[in-house]
Amino acid sequence: VGGRWGSLAVASPVVDLGGGDVRGV
């Protein structure tokens, strides 16, 4: 949950809080 699409974290920080990783945390 939140980190599955780290690459999109920059565009959708609300949907993903990974931080730029493909998996994140």
Backbone bond lengths (Angstrom), bond angles and torsions (degrees), N, CA, C in turn:
res aa  C-N    CA-C-N  psi(-1)  N-CA   C-N-CA  omega(-1)  CA-C   N-CA-C  phi
1 V - - - 1.468 - - 1.519 108.93 -
2 G 1.305 116.20 114.85 1.466 119.21 -179.64 1.514 110.74 71.73
3 G 1.305 117.37 87.01 1.460 120.27 -179.52 1.524 110.11 141.59
4 R 1.305 115.58 -4.74 1.462 120.26 179.79 1.527 109.59 -68.12
5 W 1.329 114.96 -34.47 1.466 119.21 -179.98 1.523 109.40 -124.55
6 G 1.309 115.10 66.05 1.466 119.51 -178.82 1.517 111.82 -54.41
7 S 1.332 116.39 -31.76 1.460 120.47 -179.45 1.525 110.54 -60.69
8 L 1.340 115.81 -28.06 1.462 119.74 -178.81 1.525 110.82 -93.55
9 A 1.315 115.35 0.72 1.461 119.31 -177.99 1.521 110.29 -59.93
10 V 1.325 115.66 -31.78 1.467 119.94 -178.93 1.526 110.67 -73.10
11 A 1.331 115.14 -32.50 1.460 119.13 -178.78 1.531 111.18 -91.78
12 S 1.321 115.82 -33.39 1.467 119.38 -179.40 1.529 110.65 -132.97
13 P 1.319 116.60 73.63 1.462 121.64 -179.71 1.526 111.68 -63.65
14 V 1.323 115.74 -22.59 1.462 119.81 -178.77 1.524 109.92 -76.20
15 V 1.332 115.25 -35.64 1.463 119.47 -177.67 1.519 109.92 -85.34
16 D 1.325 116.60 -32.42 1.454 120.71 -177.52 1.518 110.99 -137.88
17 L 1.313 115.87 126.48 1.461 120.40 179.72 1.527 109.68 -112.38
18 G 1.323 115.16 26.33 1.470 119.41 -178.33 1.514 110.62 -58.28
19 G 1.311 117.11 -58.44 1.454 119.68 179.00 1.519 110.93 118.66
20 G 1.321 118.38 8.89 1.449 120.64 176.89 1.523 111.63 120.05
21 D 1.319 116.14 -10.60 1.468 118.94 179.24 1.522 110.35 -84.23
22 V 1.319 116.28 160.97 1.464 119.62 179.21 1.517 109.41 -70.75
23 R 1.316 115.78 -27.36 1.460 119.63 -179.85 1.528 111.03 -112.85
24 G 1.306 115.58 -41.57 1.467 119.37 179.27 1.518 111.30 64.95
25 V 1.320 116.73 -143.05 1.459 120.22 -179.48 1.525 109.17 -129.50
